[in-house]
Amino acid sequence: MPEDELQLKKLLKELFKGQLFAALATRQSDRPYSNLIAFAATEDLKNILFVTGRETAKYANLVSNGVVSVLIDNRTNQDSDVRNAVAVTAVGLAEEVTDVRRENLLQLYLVKHHSMGKFAYSPGSALFSIKVKEYFIVRNFQEVVELKIDS
């Protein structure tokens, strides 16, 4: 693995560890739709996890079209963000996890979001995993780097 790729993955892991929330973009009919999610990522960065209620527009959007993007950043709402902030867009396919992986992935999610246990285990909630195809990393205001993720 090239050194640059190692550094980018390290950057992503640090960012994801430090941030609790992200903006999820889905599609609702013919228009974009955004939501705030509490997320966790797998150690290999191949999956981003979140829980949502089944009786939501978010759930309906995900079931009808799982192609999504997620924006995760470290803004502080300071002028220094222009140069110091990092924003990452993850693009991939979201699917509800219903197989044998569910419990392990849910535990990974709950390590980060321990207060969400009751909601996560509710029969009305669904665990989703976004299989990330690529990350777009923006830093230093306009520097954009693409990192493809092997399946």
TIRO-667982 format. One line per 3 residues: number of its first residue (from 1); their letters; for each residue x, y, z of N, C-alpha, C, O. Coordinates in pm, 1 decimal. Each point is the difference from the previous one (the first is absolute). Layout:
BEGIN
NUM	A	X Y Z X Y Z X Y Z X Y Z ~ ... $
//
This chain:
BEGIN
1	MPE	84.8 -117.5 0.0 -84.8 117.5 0.0 89.7 124.2 0.0 88.7 11.1 84.7 ~ -109.9 82.0 -177.4 83.6 120.6 -4.5 -10.1 79.8 129.8 -102.6 -2.0 67.9 ~ 210.0 71.7 -35.0 4.7 80.2 122.6 -111.9 102.3 5.2 -58.6 22.0 106.0 $
4	DEL	27.8 41.5 -219.6 -108.2 98.6 -2.8 -132.2 -63.6 41.8 -77.4 60.5 74.1 ~ 51.7 -180.5 -120.6 -123.6 -68.5 34.0 -4.2 -31.9 149.5 -104.9 12.2 63.2 ~ 216.7 -52.2 -7.7 7.1 -26.0 143.7 -30.2 126.3 79.3 -73.5 -4.4 98.7 $
7	QLK	129.7 116.6 -141.5 -23.0 127.3 68.7 -145.6 43.4 -11.4 -57.3 50.9 96.3 ~ -2.7 -70.7 -212.8 -140.5 35.9 -18.2 -89.4 -85.4 89.1 -93.5 51.6 61.2 ~ 120.9 -179.9 -53.3 -79.2 -88.1 85.4 16.2 38.0 147.2 -96.4 -5.2 76.4 $
10	KLL	216.1 42.7 -37.3 23.3 45.8 137.3 -80.5 127.1 26.6 -61.8 12.9 105.6 ~ 62.0 79.7 -199.1 -78.2 123.0 11.7 -149.3 -31.2 16.3 -67.0 56.8 86.3 ~ 16.0 -147.3 -169.8 -141.2 -37.5 7.6 -33.6 -62.1 135.4 -101.0 35.2 61.0 $
13	KEL	183.6 -125.7 -14.7 -25.6 -66.3 128.1 -2.9 100.8 114.6 -85.5 -8.4 88.1 ~ 178.6 103.5 -89.1 2.3 101.9 104.8 -123.7 89.1 -7.1 -60.3 31.5 102.6 ~ 22.8 8.9 -223.4 -118.8 83.2 -17.8 -124.7 -73.7 47.8 -80.6 55.9 74.4 $
16	FKG	64.7 -180.1 -116.5 -118.7 -77.3 34.6 -7.1 -27.7 150.7 -108.4 -4.7 58.0 ~ 223.3 -13.3 3.1 3.0 -22.6 144.1 -45.4 124.9 75.3 -67.1 -9.6 102.7 ~ 103.7 125.0 -153.7 -29.2 125.2 68.5 -137.3 58.9 -27.1 -43.2 89.8 72.1 $
19	QLF	-25.3 -137.4 -172.8 -130.2 55.5 -36.2 -110.9 -100.1 28.8 12.8 -118.8 -29.6 ~ -119.6 167.2 86.7 -113.6 -87.1 32.2 -106.3 0.4 -108.3 -71.6 -98.6 -17.6 ~ 61.0 208.6 -54.8 -111.6 17.5 -93.2 47.5 30.5 -140.8 111.4 47.7 -22.0 $
22	AAL	-199.5 -76.8 -72.5 28.8 24.1 -141.0 -130.6 37.2 -70.0 -109.0 -21.7 53.0 ~ 122.0 77.6 -171.6 -117.4 30.2 -82.5 -11.7 -107.8 -106.6 92.8 -23.6 -77.3 ~ -208.2 -40.9 74.9 -29.4 -105.5 -96.3 -87.1 57.9 -110.2 -102.8 61.7 27.9 $
25	ATR	142.9 -81.0 -152.5 -80.6 43.2 -114.5 -60.4 -121.4 -67.5 70.7 -91.9 -41.2 ~ -204.0 93.2 30.4 -72.7 -105.7 -68.6 -79.3 64.3 -113.7 12.5 119.6 -26.5 ~ -92.3 -199.5 -38.5 -85.0 51.1 -107.3 -145.1 -28.8 36.9 -35.6 -112.7 34.3 $
28	QSD	-47.1 215.9 -41.9 -143.0 -13.7 25.8 -73.0 34.2 -129.3 -11.4 116.7 -37.5 ~ -37.9 -220.4 -29.9 -59.2 15.2 -134.0 104.3 59.7 -92.4 99.2 -65.7 -31.5 ~ -119.5 188.1 -12.5 93.2 61.1 -95.3 81.5 113.4 60.7 54.0 83.1 -73.0 $
31	RPY	-44.2 -78.4 205.8 73.6 109.2 62.9 90.6 -52.1 110.9 -24.8 -106.5 56.6 ~ 130.2 182.3 -25.9 88.9 -40.0 109.5 -67.9 21.6 135.0 -89.0 83.8 14.2 ~ 133.1 -161.0 83.7 -55.5 8.6 134.7 114.9 -24.6 97.2 73.1 -97.9 -15.1 $
34	SNL	-55.9 184.6 114.1 111.4 -12.8 94.7 -49.4 -26.0 141.0 -107.3 45.3 39.8 ~ 187.6 -118.8 34.5 -30.4 -35.0 138.4 127.2 5.5 82.9 110.3 -17.5 -51.7 ~ -127.1 41.6 179.3 110.4 -11.1 93.4 -1.8 -141.6 56.5 -105.2 -50.3 39.4 $
37	IAF	221.3 -13.5 -35.6 8.9 -135.0 55.6 113.2 -6.7 102.4 99.4 71.9 -10.0 ~ -116.8 -158.7 107.5 107.8 -38.1 90.3 65.4 -121.3 -66.0 -67.7 -99.1 -27.5 ~ 196.3 105.6 2.1 64.9 -104.3 -79.9 119.9 -61.1 70.7 53.3 54.4 96.7 $
40	AAT	-13.7 -168.4 -148.3 125.3 -65.5 36.5 54.3 -63.6 -127.7 -75.9 -32.0 -91.5 ~ 205.5 14.4 86.2 63.8 -63.0 -116.6 73.4 -125.7 43.6 50.1 -8.9 112.1 ~ -44.9 -87.2 -201.9 78.2 -119.9 28.0 148.5 34.7 -9.2 38.0 96.3 -66.6 $
43	EDL	43.8 -174.1 132.8 144.4 26.3 6.2 63.0 4.7 -139.4 93.6 76.7 -22.9 ~ -143.9 -157.9 -69.9 56.6 -3.2 -135.3 -55.1 111.5 -89.8 37.6 10.0 -116.8 ~ -126.1 73.2 171.2 -59.9 114.3 -70.6 -91.7 -40.0 -115.3 -41.0 85.1 -79.0 $
46	KNI	8.9 -212.6 69.1 -84.4 -45.7 -110.6 -148.3 22.9 25.2 -80.1 -1.9 -93.5 ~ 42.8 23.6 220.6 -141.5 15.5 34.2 -20.8 113.1 99.3 77.9 18.4 93.5 ~ -184.3 56.6 -115.8 -46.9 100.8 94.1 -135.9 -48.2 49.9 -87.2 -36.7 -78.8 $
49	LFV	70.8 37.5 210.9 -118.8 -56.0 63.5 -85.3 109.7 62.1 52.0 99.7 50.1 ~ -183.5 -119.0 -53.9 -91.9 88.7 70.4 -131.5 -72.5 23.0 -29.6 -100.3 -65.0 ~ -48.0 152.3 157.9 -129.7 -57.2 34.6 -107.2 103.3 -29.7 18.9 119.2 24.4 $
52	TGR	-130.6 -165.1 -76.7 -112.4 89.3 -26.3 -130.5 -72.3 27.0 -6.1 -123.0 -1.0 ~ -96.9 200.1 24.6 -132.8 -56.9 18.5 -58.3 -44.7 -133.2 25.7 60.8 -103.9 ~ -103.5 -166.6 108.1 -61.0 -51.4 -123.4 -116.7 86.5 -49.1 -38.1 -7.8 -116.8 $
55	ETA	-17.9 89.2 204.5 -114.1 83.9 -36.2 44.8 141.6 -34.5 -65.6 97.0 38.1 ~ 177.0 -84.8 -110.0 53.4 131.7 -33.7 16.3 14.1 -150.5 6.3 -99.1 -72.8 ~ 0.4 224.1 27.3 28.4 25.6 -140.9 138.9 -53.9 -35.7 21.1 -51.2 -109.9 $
58	KYA	71.7 63.1 202.6 135.8 -49.9 -23.1 -2.2 -149.5 -34.0 63.2 -44.0 -96.1 ~ -136.1 -32.2 175.7 -9.0 -144.6 -23.5 -62.8 -28.3 -136.4 51.8 -81.2 -76.6 ~ -161.8 147.1 46.7 -67.8 -19.9 -129.1 93.1 34.9 -115.5 4.7 -71.8 -99.9 $
61	NLV	68.2 179.9 112.8 94.3 39.6 -105.4 108.4 -105.5 -18.9 34.5 -34.8 -113.0 ~ 18.5 -15.5 222.7 107.6 -99.4 -6.1 -47.0 -130.4 -62.4 73.8 -63.1 -75.7 ~ -195.8 22.5 107.1 -53.6 -124.1 -54.8 -26.8 13.7 -149.9 21.2 -94.6 -75.9 $
64	SNG	-67.9 212.0 33.5 -31.4 17.9 -141.8 124.0 25.7 -85.1 1.4 -32.6 -118.7 ~ 103.1 91.1 178.5 123.2 27.9 -74.5 113.2 11.7 101.5 9.8 99.4 72.0 ~ 74.5 -200.2 -67.0 106.9 -4.1 99.1 125.4 77.7 -34.9 94.2 2.1 79.2 $
67	VVS	-89.8 61.5 -194.8 118.0 78.4 -37.1 -0.6 127.9 83.1 -94.2 78.9 -7.1 ~ 199.9 -58.6 85.9 5.0 112.2 93.9 138.6 65.0 0.7 97.5 -52.9 -53.3 ~ -94.4 169.0 115.8 127.5 60.5 37.3 -11.9 47.4 143.8 -109.1 30.2 48.4 $
70	VLI	222.9 -24.1 18.6 6.5 42.7 139.3 110.8 104.7 10.0 110.6 -20.2 -50.1 ~ -141.8 132.0 115.3 99.2 105.1 22.6 36.9 1.7 147.2 -85.4 12.7 87.6 ~ 215.2 -25.9 -62.9 54.0 3.2 135.9 108.9 106.0 1.0 87.8 0.2 -86.4 $
73	DNR	-93.1 89.7 183.6 102.6 105.3 5.3 35.8 34.4 143.1 -62.2 -48.1 94.7 ~ 163.5 132.0 -80.6 43.9 39.8 133.4 -4.3 151.8 18.7 84.3 56.0 70.0 ~ -180.3 9.8 -131.2 -14.8 145.0 14.4 -14.2 40.8 145.4 -50.5 -74.4 84.0 $
76	TNQ	97.0 195.2 -57.8 -15.7 58.7 133.3 -70.3 135.3 -7.4 -13.7 67.9 101.8 ~ -30.6 -28.4 -219.7 -63.4 130.4 -23.1 92.1 116.3 35.0 -43.5 102.3 52.8 ~ 169.2 -120.2 -82.8 101.2 103.8 18.4 56.5 36.9 -136.5 -6.6 -79.7 -93.6 $
79	DSD	62.1 200.3 81.9 61.7 41.1 -126.4 110.4 -96.2 -42.4 24.9 -17.6 -119.3 ~ 40.5 -43.9 215.6 110.2 -91.8 -30.5 -47.4 -124.8 -75.0 82.0 -72.2 -56.8 ~ -212.2 45.8 55.8 -52.0 -116.0 -71.8 32.7 4.9 -148.6 13.4 -104.3 -64.0 $
82	VRN	-0.5 223.9 9.0 30.1 12.1 -142.6 126.5 -79.2 -34.2 6.8 -63.5 -105.3 ~ 91.0 66.8 191.7 125.5 -71.4 -25.2 13.5 -131.6 77.1 68.8 -91.6 -45.1 ~ -133.5 82.2 160.1 25.5 -113.9 88.5 -104.9 -110.0 -3.7 29.5 -114.1 35.6 $
85	AVA	-149.0 145.4 -77.2 -106.9 -100.3 3.6 22.2 -108.0 -105.3 57.5 24.0 -106.2 ~ -104.6 -142.4 139.4 2.3 -113.3 -91.6 -144.8 -44.6 -18.2 -73.8 -16.4 97.1 ~ 34.7 -2.8 -222.2 -133.0 -51.8 -30.6 15.8 -122.9 -87.9 79.9 -0.8 -93.6 $
88	VTA	-156.0 -102.1 124.2 7.6 -125.3 -73.8 -139.2 -36.5 -48.6 -95.9 -0.6 77.2 ~ 86.0 -29.6 -204.8 -123.0 -54.0 -55.8 24.1 -146.7 -31.0 90.8 -35.0 -75.3 ~ -173.3 -49.8 134.2 4.3 -143.8 -29.2 -115.7 -30.8 -92.9 -113.0 41.9 25.3 $
91	VGL	139.7 -114.3 -132.0 -102.5 -37.1 -97.3 -11.0 -151.6 -0.4 100.9 -70.4 -4.3 ~ -224.9 20.1 8.9 -15.6 -144.0 0.8 -145.1 -43.3 -4.5 -89.7 76.9 -34.5 ~ 69.7 -202.9 70.6 -131.3 -62.4 -4.1 -40.8 -40.8 141.5 70.4 -75.9 66.6 $
94	AEE	-185.8 127.7 -21.5 -50.4 -30.0 134.5 -98.5 -115.6 -6.3 -88.1 -3.5 -85.9 ~ 104.0 -91.0 178.1 -91.4 -113.4 10.6 -25.0 -29.3 146.9 89.4 13.3 83.7 ~ -212.7 -53.6 -53.5 -30.9 -40.3 136.0 73.5 -130.8 29.7 3.8 -90.9 -82.9 $
97	VTD	54.1 83.6 201.9 72.3 -120.4 42.0 -98.0 -89.6 75.0 -47.7 34.7 108.1 ~ 18.9 -149.5 -166.5 -95.2 -93.9 60.5 59.4 -138.8 17.4 -67.1 -90.5 49.7 ~ 192.5 72.8 -90.2 60.5 -133.2 4.1 82.3 -19.5 128.4 -14.8 75.7 96.0 $
100	VRR	99.9 -175.9 -95.6 78.0 -36.2 118.3 99.4 107.4 42.9 48.5 -3.2 113.1 ~ -17.6 96.7 -200.0 93.2 108.9 34.1 -63.6 104.9 89.7 70.0 80.7 61.2 ~ -203.3 -81.5 -53.3 -72.5 109.1 65.0 47.9 26.4 142.8 29.4 114.5 34.5 $
103	ENL	-21.2 -217.0 47.8 35.1 20.9 140.4 140.0 57.5 15.8 19.8 92.7 78.7 ~ 77.6 -145.9 -152.0 137.0 52.8 8.9 7.4 144.6 -45.8 66.5 81.8 63.6 ~ -134.1 -49.2 -173.6 1.5 138.0 -50.1 -75.0 92.7 94.5 41.3 114.1 20.8 $
106	LQL	-149.7 -161.5 35.8 -75.5 81.1 95.1 83.9 28.4 124.8 -4.9 110.4 54.2 ~ 81.0 -209.0 -8.9 86.9 21.4 115.8 108.6 102.9 -32.0 32.9 83.3 84.4 ~ 22.2 -88.4 -204.2 99.1 99.4 -42.8 -61.8 140.0 3.3 62.5 95.4 46.3 $
109	YLV	-184.0 -84.6 -95.4 -71.5 127.6 0.5 -23.6 48.7 143.8 19.3 117.7 30.2 ~ -60.7 -208.6 57.0 -34.5 37.9 137.1 122.0 32.6 85.9 -13.7 69.3 100.9 ~ 131.2 -116.6 -137.6 121.3 41.5 71.1 15.6 151.6 -11.7 40.7 66.5 95.3 $
112	KHH	-72.6 -13.4 -210.6 11.2 144.3 -24.0 -123.4 75.0 49.1 10.7 112.8 48.1 ~ -127.5 -175.2 -60.0 -126.6 65.4 34.5 -73.8 -81.4 106.1 -111.6 -46.6 -22.9 ~ 174.4 30.0 138.1 -55.3 -85.5 105.5 -136.7 45.7 49.2 -77.2 -82.5 48.8 $
115	SMG	45.0 209.7 -59.8 -130.6 49.0 45.3 -112.6 -35.6 -97.7 -116.9 24.4 29.8 ~ 150.3 -81.7 -145.7 -99.8 -33.3 -101.4 -47.5 -144.8 8.0 -74.4 -44.9 -87.3 ~ 115.8 -28.9 190.0 -31.8 -142.4 9.4 -148.5 -30.7 -5.6 -42.9 -87.0 -75.8 $
118	KFA	-35.4 157.6 155.0 -144.4 -27.2 2.8 -60.8 22.6 -138.3 -79.3 -81.7 -46.9 ~ 115.5 190.7 -18.0 -50.0 29.8 -134.4 49.6 -103.9 -100.7 -76.8 -48.1 -83.3 ~ 206.0 13.7 91.5 59.6 -92.2 -97.1 -63.3 -139.0 6.9 -14.1 -66.6 -102.5 $
121	YSP	-24.0 22.3 222.7 -59.6 -132.5 15.6 -152.4 -0.4 -11.3 -62.7 -105.6 8.1 ~ 4.2 221.8 -26.4 -145.3 7.9 -15.3 -43.4 -72.1 -127.4 68.4 9.9 -101.9 ~ -180.9 -82.4 105.2 -48.9 -68.5 -120.9 -30.9 97.4 -113.8 -2.9 -39.7 -116.5 $
124	GSA	-20.0 165.7 149.4 -29.2 99.2 -102.3 123.2 63.5 -61.0 -12.1 90.7 -82.4 ~ 130.0 -135.8 120.8 125.0 57.1 -50.7 73.3 -97.8 -90.3 -12.6 -121.7 13.2 ~ 88.7 177.6 -104.3 77.6 -80.3 -94.6 145.4 45.5 0.1 28.7 119.7 2.4 $
127	LFS	61.9 -215.9 -4.9 142.4 28.2 -14.8 33.2 -0.8 -148.1 -29.9 -96.4 -70.6 ~ 92.0 204.3 23.6 43.7 7.9 -138.5 151.1 2.7 -6.1 67.2 53.3 88.4 ~ -15.7 -111.9 -194.5 142.5 4.4 -30.2 15.9 56.9 -140.6 -61.3 -47.2 -95.7 $
130	IKV	143.9 148.3 86.4 33.3 55.4 -131.1 129.9 -65.1 -44.3 103.6 16.5 64.4 ~ -109.3 -89.4 -173.3 120.5 -59.6 -57.4 65.9 111.0 -82.1 -46.7 34.0 -108.7 ~ 154.2 21.1 161.2 65.1 116.0 -60.8 79.6 -42.2 -122.5 78.9 -94.3 4.8 $
133	KEY	-101.1 165.7 -114.7 75.2 -23.7 -123.0 119.0 94.2 -10.9 107.0 -37.9 -47.8 ~ -127.9 163.5 93.8 109.5 96.3 -4.7 -24.2 113.1 97.7 -113.3 31.1 36.9 ~ 223.9 29.2 3.5 -1.0 118.0 85.2 59.1 116.0 -78.8 96.3 -16.6 -74.9 $
136	FIV	-155.1 133.7 93.0 55.2 124.1 -53.0 36.9 85.3 120.4 -86.2 38.9 78.8 ~ 214.5 -10.6 -65.5 52.1 69.6 116.3 40.3 141.0 -42.8 80.4 17.8 -91.5 ~ -138.4 82.9 159.7 32.2 139.1 -29.0 70.0 57.8 121.7 -49.6 -10.0 112.2 $
139	RNF	164.9 70.3 -135.3 75.0 65.4 106.9 76.6 117.3 -59.1 10.0 13.6 -122.0 ~ 43.8 70.5 208.6 73.3 118.7 -45.1 -82.0 80.8 -99.7 52.2 48.7 -100.3 ~ -180.2 -35.3 129.0 -96.0 81.0 -74.8 -41.5 -60.0 -133.1 -119.6 -17.2 -23.6 $
142	QEV	214.3 -15.8 -65.3 -37.9 -48.9 -131.8 72.5 -126.2 -44.5 -15.6 -42.4 -114.5 ~ 92.3 -16.8 200.1 71.5 -122.1 -35.6 -96.3 -118.6 10.5 -50.0 -30.5 108.3 ~ 24.6 -35.5 -220.2 -93.2 -112.8 -2.4 77.2 -126.0 -40.1 71.4 -1.9 -100.2 $
145	VEL	-87.7 -102.4 180.8 65.7 -127.9 -25.5 -107.2 -108.6 -0.6 -89.4 0.2 84.7 ~ 98.1 -91.0 -178.3 -93.2 -112.3 -8.5 67.8 -126.5 48.4 114.1 -28.7 -36.2 ~ -185.7 -47.1 118.8 51.0 -127.6 49.8 -104.8 -106.7 -30.4 -108.5 -0.4 58.1 $
148	KID	142.5 -90.0 -149.9 -90.2 -110.9 -34.1 17.5 -110.4 102.8 110.7 -26.2 47.1 ~ -221.7 -38.1 -12.9 2.2 -107.8 98.9 -23.4 -132.1 -73.2 -96.3 -14.9 -75.3 ~ 185.5 -79.6 98.6 -14.4 -132.9 -60.7 -111.6 -75.1 70.1 -12.4 5.3 122.3 $
151	S	-66.9 -73.8 -198.5 -111.4 -77.1 58.7 48.3 -128.3 60.7 -79.8 -76.9 53.6 $
//
